[in-house]
């Protein structure tokens, strides 16, 4: 007889033996046939479908209590007893057990197929959510606002004890199939890398709670066990990011003195991806996978894996939404012990931090996709708190915390959906004049947001930077990022600005922003500080813009200004050449080289009376630039790292601006509208362009 209990519409009356042998049974126990043959007579025990429907919530609740009791430590019995007591009281009062927030307070009249008037008033405006929640029962999905799923009854409820997500050791890595695909670094090296990450890099992504992750790592180093299979992916993401940063900093690389046998950062990244797929992260969803993918962005682009990062990130967004990370409720659940309340506070705060970083990455990718995946109107998770890890108590914005930098970036990022939507639908863009007016309005909004940034991120504060080790590099990183975001806003008109005086404001703004980026990049390199992936990416952006300025403005530049731009580009490429294992940097070098080679080939020398000889542009052929770049990349043996592509562009020639557009776009600019003077006033980190 099968040990699995069958679900049936009704209880069988015939005995099991007669049913099995397809004989007529008189439906008494024992039946006459079994008595005559000396057989053990009994009826099959089945679960009645009607009863399961009536008592489903009760069964689910009692099952969760049983699982908690099976895993509970003696100190946790009181919490389980309180849950039982609360449930008994709710039954006495005639209340329903809340399984899912979408179904909260919903009551069906007994024997009727409609909601009573009181229930209708409670659920008015929630009809869609109710139907969706019911349908999800069939699909095996959850639609509740119950993250982090500690005390709910949804599909993703954490079935381990309350203490375990902090230090459970419930997954034995060595005994799993992952051990075959993941070679662990030496524990001593790993400990130094993780410690470095928590003190020097975490501020940049802010996707973990450092004390919790440190305790998890210590348990893993000592026992080889961890909370969840996908925690291993998070572990490798942290190691890969840290090793790459250390390998590209002479100062820190000497301090580390890592074992020569340690895997490269690329190998660690590859292992992270293999662990994700080995654990079937798309089906067995976990918040650890979301953390791993979001943190791995810190190195994925440098490894030339931007396409892989984009697809993984899209999956991470959907996983986070399935888990309810986009609608984390404030506060903690009632009737929790102080320890349980702290654990829930930590998990909710980390959820807010990761969601904040996902907003940043999604919205700042808009120029490359002309779209965004996270709808600003369809999430309710609040911004991460400006809090220290040790107590997670919100501080004023004037106090630097581990969340300060990402909170600022998220505030800037939230401008981007309005920016791209204001240009009009992708298949029906607004007229250029309207688009440009929108760009100028968004430029002003960006400046207004920057004015609200805490002062210690805009200007050197010796006292605060002495107390917070990463604050200096964060300040310089923000100067680079803010300048690049101004370029991002003007991006639709950057190339037009080099061809037409109608968009002179864009050209002047972007050229100065590019100069600012390259000078700050040089300051970071000369100081020996960590150079993060955004520094490399934005350095390439700035160099490309100055290449266009060199080409298109050669006839009007003074010799000193021309040489300054050329020198900034050349020194930038020299710094990029020093990057180790950085595919993004190498591709940037080849791209800038291809553009400059095309510019040099398109120039003729002219001599003006009383002036030095200066270059004059003729044409720039983008087909030639792409062919030159591709040939250089293949010739240097990097073809397997490059993504084949074909540019279907045009040949552009400089021409005078349109008179009809110039009047609309080139509005008179007061001193405070000039980007150079404004940026120099706000950020006291770079010299103005001379």
C-alpha positions in Angstrom: 0.0 0.0 0.0 1.4 3.4 -0.9 2.6 5.5 2.0 1.5 8.7 0.2 -2.1 9.7 1.2 -4.4 10.1 -1.7 -6.7 13.1 -2.1 -10.3 12.1 -2.9 -13.8 13.6 -3.2 -15.2 11.1 -0.6 -14.1 8.4 1.9 -14.0 4.9 0.4 -16.5 2.4 1.9 -15.1 -0.8 0.4 -12.0 -2.3 2.2 -8.5 -2.0 0.8 -8.1 -5.8 0.0 -11.4 -6.0 -2.0 -10.7 -2.8 -3.8 -7.1 -3.9 -4.7 -8.4 -7.3 -6.0 -11.5 -5.8 -7.6 -13.9 -8.0 -5.6 -17.3 -7.2 -4.3 -17.2 -6.0 -0.7 -20.1 -5.8 1.8 -18.5 -2.5 3.1 -18.3 -3.7 6.7 -15.1 -3.8 8.6 -14.0 -6.5 8.8 -15.9 -7.7 5.7 -17.2 -11.2 5.2 -14.7 -12.0 2.4 -11.6 -10.9 4.5 -12.9 -12.9 7.5 -13.4 -16.0 5.4 -9.9 -15.7 3.9 -8.2 -14.6 7.1 -7.0 -11.3 5.6 -6.3 -8.0 7.4 -9.3 -5.9 6.6 -9.1 -2.0 6.6 -10.2 0.9 4.5 -7.8 3.2 2.7 -7.2 6.5 4.5 -7.6 9.5 2.2 -7.6 13.2 2.4 -11.0 14.6 1.6 -10.7 17.4 -0.8 -13.6 19.3 0.7 -12.0 19.2 4.1 -8.7 20.4 2.8 -10.4 23.4 1.4 -12.2 24.1 4.6 -9.2 23.6 6.9 -6.4 24.5 4.5 -5.2 27.5 6.5 -5.3 25.6 9.7 -3.4 22.7 8.3 -0.8 25.1 6.9 -0.4 26.9 10.2 -0.1 23.7 12.2 2.4 22.2 9.7 4.6 25.3 10.1 4.4 24.9 13.9 5.4 21.3 13.7 8.4 22.2 11.4 9.5 24.9 13.8 9.2 22.5 16.8 11.3 19.9 15.0 14.1 22.4 14.4 13.7 24.6 17.5 16.3 25.2 20.2 15.1 25.3 23.8 15.3 29.1 23.9 12.8 29.4 21.0 10.0 27.3 22.5 8.5 30.5 24.1 8.1 32.2 20.7 6.3 29.2 19.2 4.0 29.0 22.2 3.1 32.6 21.7 2.2 31.9 18.1 -0.1 29.1 19.2 -1.7 31.3 21.9 -2.3 34.1 19.4 -3.9 31.6 17.0 -6.2 30.2 19.6 -7.3 33.7 20.5 -8.0 34.5 16.9 -10.2 31.3 16.6 -12.1 32.3 19.7 -12.8 35.7 18.2 -13.8 34.2 14.9 -10.9 35.8 13.0 -9.2 34.2 10.0 -5.6 33.3 9.8 -3.7 35.8 7.6 -1.8 33.7 5.0 -1.2 36.4 2.5 -1.4 40.2 2.7 -3.4 40.3 -0.5 -6.1 38.1 1.1 -6.2 39.9 4.4 -9.6 40.6 5.9 -11.4 38.9 3.1 -14.4 36.8 4.2 -16.9 34.8 2.1 -20.4 34.4 3.4 -21.2 30.9 4.3 -23.1 29.2 1.5 -22.9 32.2 -0.8 -20.8 33.1 -3.8 -20.3 36.8 -3.0 -18.6 39.1 -0.5 -20.7 40.7 2.2 -21.0 44.5 2.3 -18.4 44.9 5.0 -15.9 42.8 3.1 -16.6 44.7 -0.1 -15.8 48.0 1.6 -12.5 46.6 2.9 -11.3 45.3 -0.5 -12.6 48.1 -2.7 -9.9 48.9 -5.2 -8.1 45.6 -4.6 -10.1 43.3 -6.8 -7.1 42.6 -9.2 -4.8 41.8 -6.3 -7.3 39.3 -4.8 -7.9 37.5 -8.1 -4.1 37.4 -8.7 -3.4 36.0 -5.3 -5.9 33.3 -5.7 -4.6 32.3 -9.2 -1.0 32.2 -7.8 -2.1 29.4 -5.6 -2.4 27.3 -8.7 0.8 28.6 -10.2 2.8 28.0 -7.0 3.7 31.7 -6.7 3.3 34.2 -3.9 1.9 37.7 -4.1 2.2 38.9 -0.5 4.0 41.7 1.2 5.7 39.3 3.6 9.4 39.6 2.8 11.6 38.3 4.5 9.2 35.4 4.8 9.9 34.5 8.4 6.5 34.3 9.9 4.2 34.1 6.9 2.6 31.0 5.3 3.4 31.7 1.7 5.4 29.6 -0.7 8.7 31.2 0.2 8.4 30.9 4.0 11.8 30.2 5.5 11.3 26.8 7.1 14.4 26.9 9.3 14.6 28.3 12.8 14.7 32.0 13.5 18.4 32.0 14.2 19.5 30.1 11.1 19.7 32.8 8.4 22.4 34.5 10.5 24.5 31.3 11.1 22.6 28.2 10.2 25.2 25.9 8.7 22.3 24.0 7.1 24.0 23.4 3.7 27.2 21.3 3.6 29.2 22.6 0.7 31.7 19.7 0.6 29.0 17.1 0.4 27.2 18.8 -2.4 27.6 18.7 -6.2 28.9 22.3 -6.1 32.2 21.1 -4.7 32.9 19.7 -8.2 32.6 23.0 -9.9 33.8 25.4 -7.2 37.4 25.4 -5.9 37.6 27.3 -2.7 40.4 29.8 -2.2 42.7 29.4 0.8 40.8 30.4 4.0 43.5 32.8 5.1 43.5 34.6 1.7 39.7 34.6 1.6 39.5 36.1 5.1 41.8 39.0 4.1 39.8 39.6 0.9 36.4 39.6 2.7 37.7 41.8 5.4 39.1 44.2 2.8 35.8 44.2 0.9 33.8 45.0 4.0 36.0 48.0 4.9 36.9 49.3 1.5 34.3 48.3 -1.2 30.9 47.6 0.4 30.0 51.4 0.5 30.0 51.3 -3.3 27.2 48.7 -3.7 25.8 48.4 -0.1 24.2 45.1 -0.8 25.1 43.2 2.4 25.0 43.7 6.2 28.7 43.4 7.0 28.5 41.9 10.6 26.0 39.2 9.4 28.1 38.4 6.3 31.3 38.3 8.4 29.7 35.8 10.8 28.5 33.7 7.9 32.0 33.6 6.4 33.5 32.6 9.7 31.1 29.7 10.1 31.8 28.6 6.5 35.6 28.8 7.0 35.4 26.7 10.2 32.8 24.1 9.2 32.4 24.2 5.4 28.7 24.8 5.9 26.5 27.8 5.1 22.8 28.9 5.1 21.9 28.1 1.5 23.5 26.8 -1.7 23.3 30.2 -3.4 25.1 31.9 -0.5 28.2 30.3 -2.1 27.5 32.4 -5.2 27.3 35.6 -3.0 30.6 34.5 -1.4 32.3 34.2 -4.8 30.9 37.5 -6.1 32.5 39.2 -3.1 35.8 37.4 -3.6 35.9 38.1 -7.3 35.2 41.8 -6.9 37.7 42.3 -4.1 40.5 40.4 -5.9 40.1 42.4 -9.1 40.2 45.7 -7.2 43.3 44.6 -5.2 45.1 43.3 -8.3 44.7 46.7 -9.9 46.1 48.6 -7.0 49.8 48.5 -6.5 49.5 49.8 -2.9 47.0 47.2 -1.7 48.5 44.3 -3.8 51.8 44.7 -1.9 50.0 44.7 1.4 48.1 41.5 0.7 51.0 39.3 -0.5 48.4 36.8 -1.7 49.4 33.2 -2.4 50.5 32.7 -5.9 48.1 29.8 -6.4 45.0 31.8 -5.8 42.5 31.8 -8.7 42.2 34.9 -10.8 39.2 37.2 -10.4 37.8 36.0 -13.7 37.9 32.4 -12.5 36.1 33.4 -9.3 33.4 35.2 -11.3 33.0 32.2 -13.6 32.6 29.9 -10.5 29.9 32.3 -9.2 27.9 31.8 -12.4 28.4 28.1 -12.3 27.2 27.9 -8.7 24.1 29.8 -9.7 23.2 27.5 -12.5 24.1 24.4 -10.5 21.7 25.4 -7.8 19.0 26.1 -10.4 18.7 29.7 -9.2 15.9 30.5 -11.8 13.7 27.9 -10.2 14.9 27.6 -6.6 14.8 31.3 -6.0 16.7 32.9 -3.2 17.7 36.4 -2.2 21.3 35.3 -2.1 21.3 34.9 -5.9 20.0 38.5 -6.2 22.8 39.8 -4.0 25.4 37.8 -5.9 24.3 39.1 -9.3 24.0 42.7 -8.2 27.4 42.7 -6.5 29.0 41.0 -9.5 28.2 44.1 -11.6 31.3 45.6 -9.9 33.5 43.4 -12.2 31.3 41.9 -14.9 31.8 44.8 -17.3 35.6 44.8 -16.7 35.7 41.2 -17.8 34.0 42.0 -21.0 30.8 40.3 -19.9 28.3 43.1 -20.1 25.8 41.1 -22.0 25.9 38.3 -19.5 25.5 40.8 -16.7 22.5 42.4 -18.4 20.7 39.1 -18.7 21.6 38.0 -15.1 20.4 41.4 -13.8 17.1 41.1 -15.6 16.6 37.7 -13.9 17.6 39.2 -10.6 14.9 41.8 -10.9 12.2 39.1 -11.5 13.5 37.0 -8.6 13.4 40.0 -6.3 9.9 40.8 -7.3 8.8 37.2 -6.8 10.2 37.4 -3.3 8.4 40.7 -2.7 11.6 42.8 -2.3 9.9 45.6 -4.2 7.2 46.0 -1.6 9.0 45.6 1.8 6.8 46.9 4.6 8.2 49.1 7.3 8.5 48.0 10.9 8.7 44.4 12.2 6.2 41.7 12.9 4.4 41.7 16.2 5.0 39.4 19.1 8.7 38.8 18.4 11.5 38.4 20.8 14.2 41.1 20.7 16.5 38.7 18.9 13.9 37.8 16.3 13.0 41.4 15.8 16.7 42.3 15.1 17.0 39.5 12.6 13.9 40.6 10.7 15.2 44.2 10.8 18.5 43.2 9.3 16.9 41.2 6.5 14.4 44.0 5.6 17.2 46.6 5.6 19.4 44.5 3.4 16.4 44.0 1.1 16.0 47.8 0.9 19.7 48.2 0.2 19.7 45.7 -2.6 16.5 47.1 -4.1 18.1 50.6 -4.0 21.2 49.3 -5.9 18.9 47.6 -8.4 17.2 50.9 -9.1 20.6 52.5 -9.6 21.8 49.9 -12.1 18.5 49.7 -14.0 17.9 53.4 -14.4 21.6 54.2 -15.2 21.5 51.6 -18.0 18.7 53.5 -19.8 21.1 55.0 -22.5 22.1 51.5 -23.6 18.5 50.0 -23.6 16.2 53.1 -24.2 14.1 51.4 -21.5 13.9 50.4 -17.9 12.6 47.3 -16.1 11.6 48.7 -12.8 8.5 50.8 -13.1 8.9 53.8 -10.6 5.1 53.7 -9.9 5.0 50.0 -9.1 7.2 49.5 -6.1 6.7 50.6 -2.5 10.0 49.7 -0.9 11.5 52.7 0.7 15.1 54.0 0.4 17.7 52.3 2.5 18.1 53.9 5.9 21.0 56.2 6.5 22.2 53.9 9.3 25.3 52.2 10.7 25.4 48.4 10.5 25.8 47.9 14.3 22.3 49.2 15.2 20.5 50.1 11.9 19.1 53.3 13.5 18.5 56.1 11.0 20.8 59.1 11.2 20.6 62.5 9.7 22.0 62.9 6.2 24.8 65.0 7.6 26.2 61.8 9.2 28.2 59.5 6.8 27.1 55.9 7.0 27.6 52.8 4.9 24.4 53.7 3.0 25.2 57.3 2.2 26.7 56.9 -1.2 24.1 54.6 -2.7 21.3 56.8 -1.2 22.7 59.7 -3.1 23.0 57.7 -6.4 19.5 56.3 -6.0 18.1 59.9 -5.7 19.9 60.9 -8.9 18.9 57.6 -10.7 15.2 58.3 -10.0 15.4 61.2 -12.4 16.2 58.9 -15.4 12.8 57.4 -16.1 11.3 60.9 -16.3 14.2 61.9 -18.6 13.7 59.1 -21.1 9.9 59.2 -21.0 10.0 63.0 -21.7 11.7 62.4 -25.0 8.6 60.6 -26.3 7.9 57.0 -27.2 10.7 55.2 -28.9 8.8 54.8 -32.2 7.4 58.4 -32.1 10.0 60.7 -30.6 9.0 64.4 -30.0 10.4 67.1 -32.3 14.0 67.9 -31.7 13.2 71.3 -30.2 10.9 69.8 -27.6 13.4 67.1 -26.8 16.1 69.6 -26.2 14.0 71.8 -24.0 13.3 68.7 -22.0 17.0 67.9 -21.8 17.7 71.3 -20.4 15.0 71.0 -17.8 16.4 67.7 -16.7 19.9 69.2 -16.6 18.5 71.8 -14.1 16.8 69.0 -12.0 20.0 67.2 -11.9 21.8 70.3 -10.6 19.1 70.8 -8.0 19.6 67.2 -6.7 23.3 67.7 -6.5 22.8 70.7 -4.3 21.1 68.5 -1.7 24.1 66.1 -1.5 25.7 66.1 2.0 28.6 68.5 2.1 31.2 65.9 3.1 30.7 64.2 -0.3 31.3 67.5 -2.2 34.2 68.9 -0.3 37.2 67.5 1.6 36.4 67.1 5.3 39.5 66.1 7.0 37.8 65.2 10.3 35.2 63.0 8.7 37.6 61.3 6.3 39.9 60.5 9.1 37.1 58.6 10.8 35.6 57.0 7.7 38.3 55.3 5.7 36.4 55.1 2.4 34.9 58.6 2.4 37.7 60.2 0.4 37.4 57.8 -2.5 33.6 58.0 -2.3 33.8 61.8 -2.7 36.0 61.5 -5.8 33.8 58.8 -7.2 30.8 60.9 -6.8 32.4 63.8 -8.6 33.1 61.4 -11.5 29.6 59.9 -11.4 27.8 63.3 -11.2 29.8 64.6 -14.2 28.9 61.4 -16.1 25.2 61.7 -15.3 25.2 65.2 -16.7 26.7 63.8 -19.9 24.0 61.0 -19.7 21.3 63.6 -19.7 22.8 65.4 -22.7 23.6 62.2 -24.5 20.8 62.4 -27.1 22.4 65.7 -28.4 26.1 65.2 -27.8 27.1 64.4 -31.3 24.7 67.0 -32.7 26.3 69.6 -30.4 29.6 69.1 -32.3 27.9 69.7 -35.6 25.6 72.5 -34.8 25.8 75.7 -32.7 22.2 75.2 -31.9 23.3 72.8 -29.1 26.4 74.7 -28.0 25.3 74.4 -24.3 25.4 70.6 -24.5 28.8 70.7 -26.1 30.3 73.1 -23.5 28.7 71.1 -20.6 29.8 67.7 -21.8 33.4 68.8 -22.6 33.9 70.3 -19.2 32.3 67.2 -17.6 34.7 65.0 -19.5 37.7 67.0 -18.4 36.5 66.7 -14.8 36.2 63.0 -15.1 39.7 62.5 -16.5 41.2 64.8 -13.9 39.5 63.0 -11.0 40.4 59.7 -12.6 44.1 60.8 -12.6 43.8 62.0 -8.9 42.5 58.6 -7.9 45.2 56.8 -9.8 48.0 59.0 -8.4 46.7 58.6 -4.8 46.9 54.8 -5.1 43.3 54.4 -4.2 41.0 51.7 -5.6 39.9 52.2 -9.1 36.4 50.9 -9.4 34.6 49.7 -12.5 32.7 53.0 -12.9 35.9 54.9 -12.9 37.2 52.9 -15.9 33.8 53.1 -17.8 33.4 56.8 -17.3 37.0 57.5 -18.1 36.4 55.9 -21.5 33.2 57.9 -22.0 35.1 61.1 -21.2 38.0 60.2 -23.5 35.6 59.6 -26.4 33.9 63.0 -25.9 37.2 64.8 -25.9 38.2 63.0 -29.1 35.2 64.5 -30.8 36.1 67.9 -29.4 39.6 67.5 -30.7 38.3 66.7 -34.2 35.4 69.1 -34.4 36.8 72.0 -32.6 40.3 72.0 -34.0 39.8 75.0 -36.1 38.7 77.2 -33.2 40.9 75.9 -30.4 44.0 77.7 -29.3 47.1 75.5 -29.5 47.3 75.3 -25.7 43.7 74.1 -25.4 44.1 71.6 -28.3 47.2 70.2 -26.6 45.5 70.1 -23.2 42.6 68.0 -24.6 45.0 65.7 -26.5 47.2 65.3 -23.4 44.2 64.4 -21.2 43.2 61.7 -23.6 46.7 60.3 -24.0 47.4 60.2 -20.2 43.9 58.5 -19.7 44.7 55.8 -22.1 48.1 55.3 -20.4 46.4 54.8 -17.1 44.0 52.3 -18.7 46.9 50.4 -20.2 48.1 49.7 -16.6 44.9 47.9 -15.7 45.3 44.1 -15.2 42.8 41.6 -16.7 40.5 44.5 -17.6 38.8 43.8 -21.0 36.7 47.0 -20.7 39.9 49.1 -20.3 41.6 47.4 -23.3 38.6 47.8 -25.5 38.5 51.5 -24.5 42.1 51.9 -25.4 41.5 50.5 -28.9 38.4 52.5 -29.4 40.1 55.8 -28.5 43.0 54.9 -30.6 40.7 54.1 -33.6 38.9 57.5 -33.2 42.2 59.4 -32.9 43.6 57.6 -35.9 40.6 58.6 -38.0 40.8 62.1 -36.7 44.5 62.4 -37.6 43.8 60.9 -41.0 41.0 63.4 -41.7 43.0 66.5 -40.8 45.0 68.9 -42.9 47.3 71.5 -41.6 46.5 75.2 -42.2 48.5 78.3 -41.1 46.7 81.4 -40.0 48.4 84.8 -39.9 50.0 85.5 -36.5 48.9 82.1 -35.2 50.5 78.7 -34.8 49.8 75.9 -37.2 46.5 74.1 -36.3 44.6 71.2 -37.6 41.4 71.5 -39.6 38.8 68.6 -39.7 37.5 67.4 -43.0 35.3 64.3 -42.3 35.0 61.5 -39.8 33.9 58.1 -41.2 32.5 55.9 -38.5 32.6 52.9 -40.7 36.4 53.3 -40.7 36.5 53.7 -36.9 34.6 50.5 -36.4 36.7 48.6 -38.9 39.9 49.9 -37.4 38.8 49.0 -33.9 37.7 45.5 -34.9 41.0 44.9 -36.8 43.1 46.0 -33.9 41.2 43.9 -31.5 41.5 40.7 -33.6 45.1 41.4 -34.4 46.0 41.5 -30.7 44.5 38.1 -30.1 41.4 39.2 -28.2 38.8 38.1 -30.8 37.4 35.5 -28.5 36.6 38.2 -25.9 35.0 40.6 -28.3 31.3 40.5 -29.3 31.0 40.7 -33.1 29.0 43.7 -34.2 28.3 45.7 -37.4 27.9 49.4 -37.3 25.2 50.6 -39.7 26.1 54.3 -39.4 26.7 57.3 -41.5 29.6 59.5 -42.5 29.3 62.8 -40.7 30.8 66.1 -41.8 30.8 69.3 -39.6 28.4 72.0 -40.7 26.9 75.1 -39.5 24.0 75.1 -37.0 20.4 75.4 -38.1 19.1 79.0 -37.7 15.6 77.8 -36.8 16.9 75.5 -34.0 19.6 77.9 -32.7 17.1 80.4 -31.5 15.1 77.8 -29.5 18.0 76.0 -28.0 20.8 78.5 -27.4 19.1 80.5 -24.7 21.2 83.1 -23.0 23.0 81.5 -20.0 23.7 83.4 -16.8 26.8 82.6 -14.7 24.9 80.1 -12.6 23.7 78.2 -15.7 27.2 77.7 -16.9 28.2 74.1 -16.1 31.9 74.8 -15.7 31.4 77.5 -13.0 28.5 75.6 -11.4 30.4 72.3 -11.1 33.6 74.0 -9.9 31.6 75.8 -7.2 29.8 72.6 -6.0 32.7 70.1 -6.3 36.0 71.6 -5.0 38.0 68.6 -6.4 39.0 69.7 -9.9 40.6 72.7 -11.5 38.4 74.6 -14.0 39.1 74.2 -17.7 41.4 76.8 -18.9 
